[in-house]
Amino acid sequence: MGKKLFVGNLAFSVTSEMLQQSFSECGSVDSSTVITDRETGRSKGFGFVEMSTENEAQTAISRFNGAELGGRALTVNEAKPMEPRNNDRRGGYNGGGRRY
């Protein structure tokens, strides 16, 4: 199973393909994704890269954490599991949770 890495402080011009090409220096890249804004399609400045092995992931972290890509110093570390979202949508005016 691969190891997912968080890649932060991306320049807005960096694409998923650029990430894949760069990280392939450290081994086999299973996937690479730059996260974009749903409405504008513009990069949010971070992404994820999944490496094939733990060893390749550690090599990529040591190689790219602090390295420059697109004119910005990257932040690369092990991705944390996504936390479940609270789907309680009762917010809004005056709390919105009580009904009379």
C-alpha positions in Angstrom: 0.0 0.0 0.0 1.2 3.5 -0.8 1.9 6.4 1.5 0.1 9.7 1.0 2.0 12.9 1.4 0.7 16.4 2.0 2.4 19.1 -0.2 1.8 22.6 1.0 2.8 26.1 0.0 2.4 25.4 -3.7 2.6 28.2 -6.3 -0.8 28.7 -8.0 0.8 27.8 -11.3 1.8 24.2 -10.2 -0.3 21.4 -11.7 -0.8 17.8 -10.7 1.4 16.8 -13.6 4.2 19.0 -12.4 3.9 17.4 -8.9 4.0 13.9 -10.4 7.0 14.7 -12.5 8.9 16.2 -9.6 8.2 13.5 -7.1 8.9 10.7 -9.6 12.6 11.6 -8.9 12.2 9.7 -5.6 10.3 6.7 -6.9 7.0 5.5 -8.3 4.1 8.0 -7.9 0.7 6.3 -7.7 -1.2 9.6 -7.8 -0.8 13.4 -7.5 -3.5 15.9 -7.0 -3.5 19.7 -6.6 -6.6 20.8 -4.7 -8.6 23.5 -6.5 -11.4 25.8 -5.5 -14.8 24.3 -6.5 -16.2 27.6 -7.8 -13.2 29.2 -9.5 -11.0 26.2 -10.4 -8.0 28.1 -9.0 -5.4 26.1 -6.9 -5.8 26.3 -3.2 -2.0 26.1 -2.8 -1.7 22.5 -1.6 -2.0 19.0 -2.9 -1.4 15.4 -2.2 1.1 12.9 -3.7 0.8 9.1 -3.1 4.1 7.2 -3.3 4.3 3.5 -3.9 6.3 2.5 -0.8 7.0 3.9 2.7 10.7 4.1 1.8 10.0 6.2 -1.3 7.7 8.5 0.7 10.4 9.1 3.3 12.9 9.9 0.5 10.4 12.3 -1.0 9.8 14.1 2.3 13.5 14.5 2.9 14.2 15.6 -0.7 11.3 18.1 -1.1 10.5 19.5 2.3 11.9 23.0 2.0 12.8 22.6 -1.6 11.7 25.2 -4.2 9.0 24.5 -6.8 7.4 27.2 -8.9 9.3 29.8 -6.9 8.1 28.8 -3.4 9.6 26.6 -0.7 7.4 23.4 -0.3 6.1 21.9 2.9 6.0 18.2 2.6 5.0 15.7 5.3 2.9 12.6 5.8 -0.8 13.3 5.2 -3.1 12.9 8.1 -6.4 11.0 7.7 -9.3 13.2 6.8 -11.5 13.9 9.8 -15.2 13.3 9.5 -17.2 16.4 8.8 -20.0 17.6 11.0 -23.1 17.6 8.7 -25.2 19.5 11.2 -26.4 22.3 9.0 -28.7 24.0 11.6 -26.6 27.2 11.9 -27.6 30.5 10.5 -29.6 33.3 12.0 -30.2 33.0 15.7 -28.8 29.5 15.9 -31.5 28.1 13.7 -31.7 24.9 15.7 -34.9 25.5 17.7 -38.4 25.3 16.2 -41.4 26.6 17.9 
